[in-house]
Amino acid sequence: LSKIIMRHKSEHGFTLIELVVAIGIFAILRLGVIGLMASVFSTATKQGNSIANADQTRRLSNQIMQELRNAVTASNGAHPIATANAQELTFYSNVDGGTDVERVRYYLSAGQLRRGIVKQSGNPVGYTGTETSRVVQNDVANGATPLFYYYDENFDDSTDTALVQPVNIAVVTYIKLNISVYKKTSSTSSTSFTVDSGSALRSLKSNLGD
């Protein structure tokens, strides 16, 4: 008789309660796996964005140094450097591949590094036209820390003693860029990375290496 009863039970399969419990366990496991995958993908995306941001900052730094290296006397005869402030630098350089020399300005504004360009115009030549400005780096973390440092012909990398503001542009031959950028690995992240670079101005250097 007991064998008959057991066979009868097995033929009926799972009970309703067993099915509900099994479905609940499966749902919990499924949610756990989905949550884990979402966390992994989110972390990977944030890390990828952080790496991409660092690469973009390094490329920007190289661009600025190249433009500075090729800074020249303006088409109206002005000194290659127009302003040399802690968070604003204006100089003259051919940056568009043409034949004219542009006035280039890099400056911080509300946590953004912006690049402004004024093309030469008029006769006699001047730089009185409207400046075209665009953001070249977001999430700048410098705050009140200088973005640019200026050095004269006595620059020695071992001592790294920058000129004191206000800087006399007539003695500047070497400029350093020190830009810090938030990593933005999360919406509340306050950690940052820093890119340092420097360049001598070929048209002004005397005893400096290239």
N, C-alpha and C positions, 0 to 999 in steps of 0.2 A: 504493500500500500504506500509506504513512504517513497519508494522509487517512482510510483505513478504520480504522486504529488509533486516531487521534484521535477519530473519531466514536464508536468503541466505548467509549473512556474517558469521553466526555461523557455517554453514555447511562447510565453507572453512577453519576453524581453524586459526592457527597463520600465519601471513604474514612472508615473507622472512626476513624482517628487525627485526621483533620480535624474530624470531628464532636465528638470529645472535647475538642479544643483550642477549638473554637467555643463549646461549652457552658461550658468553664472560664472563658473570657473573659467570656461573658455573666453568669456567676455572680458573678465579681469585680466587674464593673460594677454589677450589681444590688445587691450588698452595699454598694458605695461610695455609691450613690444613697440607699439606705435609711439608712445611717449619717449621711449629710449631712442628710437630711430630719429624722432623729431629733434631731440636734444643733441644727438650726434651731428645731424645735418646742420643745425643752427650753429653749433660751435665751429664746425668746419667752415661754414659760410663767413662767420665773423673773423676767424683766423685768416681766411683767404682775403677778405676785405682789408684787414690790417696789413698783410704782406703787400697787397697791391698798392695801398696808400704809402707804404714805406718806399716802394719802388718808384712811385710817381714823385715823391719828395726828392729822392736822389736824382731823378732825371731833371727835375726843375732846378735843383742846385747846380747840376752840371751846365744847364742852359744859361743860368745867370752868370756863372763863372766864365763861360765862353764869351758872352756879351761884354762882360767887364774886361776880359783880356784884350778884346778888340776895340775897346773904347778909344775914340779919337777926338781931336778938336772939332767943334761944331762947324757947320757950314757958314755960320755967321762969325766965326772966329772965337767963340766962347770956349773956356777951359773944358776939357773932357768930363770933369765932374762938376755938376751944378749944385747939388746939395749932398751933404754927408752927415745925416742925422742917425740916431741910434736905431730908429725904426722906419726910416725913409731914406732912400738913395736914388738920386737922379743923375744920369750921365748921358753922354752922346755916343751912339754906336750905330753901325749899319746892321739892322736886325731883320730886315725883310728880304735880303738878297738882291736889292736894287742898287742904284748908284747913289742915292741920297743917304744922308745921315739923319737918324731919328733921335728924338729926345725920349729916353726911357726912364720910367719912374717905377720903383718897387716900394710899396708901403703897406703897413698893417692897418686894417680897419675892421673893428668888431670881430676879431678872431680869424680874419681872412687876409691872406697875402694877395694883393692886387698888383697888376702890371698895367701901367698907363703909357700910351704912346702918343707923341705929338710929331707929326711930319713937318718937314721944313716947307715953307711957302713964302710967296711974296718976292718983291724986288725993291730994295735989297732983301736977301734971304733972312727969315726969322722963324721963330717957333711960337707964334701967337695964336695958332689954330686951336680948335677944340681937342682936348685929350680924349682918346678912346681907351677906356679902362675895362678890364675884365678880371675875374677871380682866377688865380692860378694855384691857390692852395687853401683848402678849408681846414678847420679844426686846429688852427695854429695855437700852441700852448705857451708861447713866450711870455704872455702877460706884459709886465713892465720890463722884462729882461731884454737887453738890446738884441736886435736882429743882425745888425751890421757892426763890425769893428774895423777901425781904420789904423793904418801904420805908415810910417815914413820910410825913407831909404835905409834907415838903421834897423829895420825889422829883423829880429832874430827869433826863429821859431822856438828856441829853447827857453826864452824868457817870456815871450808872448805878451809884451806890454803895449797895449793899445793906446792910441792918442786919446786925450781927454776931450770931452765935449765942452764947448763948441769946437769942432774940428776946423783947422785951417786947411781948406781943400787944396791949397797950393803946394802942400808938402806931402799929400797922400800919394803913395805909390803902390800900396798893397791893401786889399780889402778882404775881410773874412765874413762869411755868412754862417750864422749859428741859428738854425731853425728847429724848434721843437713842435711836434705834432701829436695830438691825442691818438692813441691806438684805436679807440672806439670799438673794443671787443664786446662792449655791452653799452646799453643806453646811459649807464651811470659811471662808466669807466673814466678814471682821472689819470691813468698811467699814460706816459708819452714816450716817444723815441726822439732822438736828436740827430740831426745831420749837420756836420761841420764841413766846410770847404773854404778855400781861399784862392785868390789869384792876384798876380801882379798885373798892372796895366802896362801893356807893352809900350804904349806911346809915352809913358811917364817914368818907367823904371830906369835905374842907372846901374846899381851893382846887384840887383836881384836876379835870381835864376828865373827861368820861364815858368 
